[in-house]
Amino acid sequence: MSSIDTATGQEAPEELSKERVRSIFAQIARRYELFNAVSSFGAYRLWLARMAAQVPVDPQAQVLDLAGGAGDVTFTVARKVRPAHIHCTDLVDDMLNVARERYERGEASGVPVSFQVVDAQRIPFDSERFDAVTMAYGIRNIPDRDQALREALRVLKPGGTFVCLEFSTPRNPLWNGLYNFYLDHLIPFWGKVITGDRDGFVYLSQSIKAFPRQDAFADMMRAAGFERVEWQNCTGGIVAVHVGRRPHGTCAPQRAQG
Ligand SMILES: C[S@@+](CC[C@H](N)C(=O)[O-])C[C@H]1O[C@@H](n2cnc3c(N)ncnc32)[C@H](O)[C@@H]1O
């Protein structure tokens, strides 16, 4: 296993990053949606729609949403793709509680959704179970990303699709400079104003800067076993939607231990 500190990218025990994200997301769960809306000037909805457009439309499809949090991806996919069922999962039950309440309010528009605490590094489902696996803003928070990618591949059916939305690196140097200024100064400000937790948003900025660029993350996906890996930049590369498929005719990778 190769665990890192997700704030710096340096090697570190898994528990360091895992406990940090547990504590941050348990604290900000109820203000998370508002923070997203304000800090992205509403663009997060556009990014979610771009992500959902990559999930193949199939009324029989079984979908797994990893790091599903308060359910934004689950509900967007439910409304736009209308699969047979979505498993909305996350490490932090406080985040899933927000998603459960949204589900009760009808945000899945009739698509059945179940909720479960799951560490994306050790997915407790059988191999080859899902037609699509989604993850938005999750992989950056995971200390052993290679293992999480292998687990996503394992639970996909051959030919199944992995769609991963994540903060990324703008290619235009001016836009990248502005973005970095925003990350350093305004993200912690908005975080403090909206959730009261400045430190959690200093972490958010650090983890975004430490996350691999689009091409490097695509290489990680290929190394995990995905094929036909591609990505689309949104808003000049502030975020990117990465897509990979599980090859046909390969044996399921071993289930992660631990
Ligand atoms: C920034 S939120 C994104 C939530 C949701 N996907 C969205 O788009 O709004 C990141 C989520 O990743 C979850 N997370 C962090 N580490 C995880 C892990 N190892 N396994 C599963 N979820 C994890 C956090 O609890 C948090 O809910």
The ligand as an SDF file (V2000), in Angstrom:
LIG
                    3D

 27 29  0  0  0  0  0  0  0  0999 V2000
  -15.8300   17.1320   -1.2150 C   0  0  0  0  0  0  0  0  0  0  0  0
  -16.8900   15.8760   -0.6670 S   0  0  0  0  0  0  0  0  0  0  0  0
  -17.7350   15.3870   -2.1330 C   0  0  0  0  0  0  0  0  0  0  0  0
  -19.1070   14.8360   -1.9030 C   0  0  0  0  0  0  0  0  0  0  0  0
  -19.9430   14.5810   -3.1610 C   0  0  0  0  0  0  0  0  0  0  0  0
  -19.3400   13.5890   -4.0230 N   0  0  0  0  0  0  0  0  0  0  0  0
  -20.2020   15.8480   -3.9340 C   0  0  0  0  0  0  0  0  0  0  0  0
  -19.8910   15.9010   -5.1140 O   0  0  0  0  0  0  0  0  0  0  0  0
  -20.7280   16.7950   -3.3640 O   0  0  0  0  0  0  0  0  0  0  0  0
  -15.7550   14.5800   -0.4260 C   0  0  0  0  0  0  0  0  0  0  0  0
  -16.3700   13.3700    0.2310 C   0  0  0  0  0  0  0  0  0  0  0  0
  -15.4040   12.3170    0.2170 O   0  0  0  0  0  0  0  0  0  0  0  0
  -15.6390   11.5360    1.3590 C   0  0  0  0  0  0  0  0  0  0  0  0
  -14.4860   10.6660    1.5690 N   0  0  0  0  0  0  0  0  0  0  0  0
  -13.2470   11.0200    1.9680 C   0  0  0  0  0  0  0  0  0  0  0  0
  -12.4610    9.9400    2.0660 N   0  0  0  0  0  0  0  0  0  0  0  0
  -13.2040    8.8720    1.6910 C   0  0  0  0  0  0  0  0  0  0  0  0
  -12.9590    7.4720    1.5870 C   0  0  0  0  0  0  0  0  0  0  0  0
  -11.7760    6.9360    1.9010 N   0  0  0  0  0  0  0  0  0  0  0  0
  -13.9540    6.6690    1.1680 N   0  0  0  0  0  0  0  0  0  0  0  0
  -15.1720    7.1760    0.8640 C   0  0  0  0  0  0  0  0  0  0  0  0
  -15.4750    8.4960    0.9770 N   0  0  0  0  0  0  0  0  0  0  0  0
  -14.5000    9.3380    1.3820 C   0  0  0  0  0  0  0  0  0  0  0  0
  -15.8810   12.5770    2.4300 C   0  0  0  0  0  0  0  0  0  0  0  0
  -16.5090   12.0380    3.5690 O   0  0  0  0  0  0  0  0  0  0  0  0
  -16.7610   13.5790    1.6870 C   0  0  0  0  0  0  0  0  0  0  0  0
  -18.1240   13.3250    1.8560 O   0  0  0  0  0  0  0  0  0  0  0  0
  1  2  1  0
  2  3  1  0
  2 10  1  0
  3  4  1  0
  4  5  1  0
  5  6  1  0
  5  7  1  0
  7  8  2  0
  7  9  1  0
 10 11  1  0
 11 12  1  0
 11 26  1  0
 12 13  1  0
 13 14  1  0
 13 24  1  0
 14 15  1  0
 14 23  1  0
 15 16  2  0
 16 17  1  0
 17 18  1  0
 17 23  2  0
 18 19  1  0
 18 20  2  0
 20 21  1  0
 21 22  2  0
 22 23  1  0
 24 25  1  0
 24 26  1  0
 26 27  1  0
M  CHG  2   2   1   9  -1
M  END
$$$$
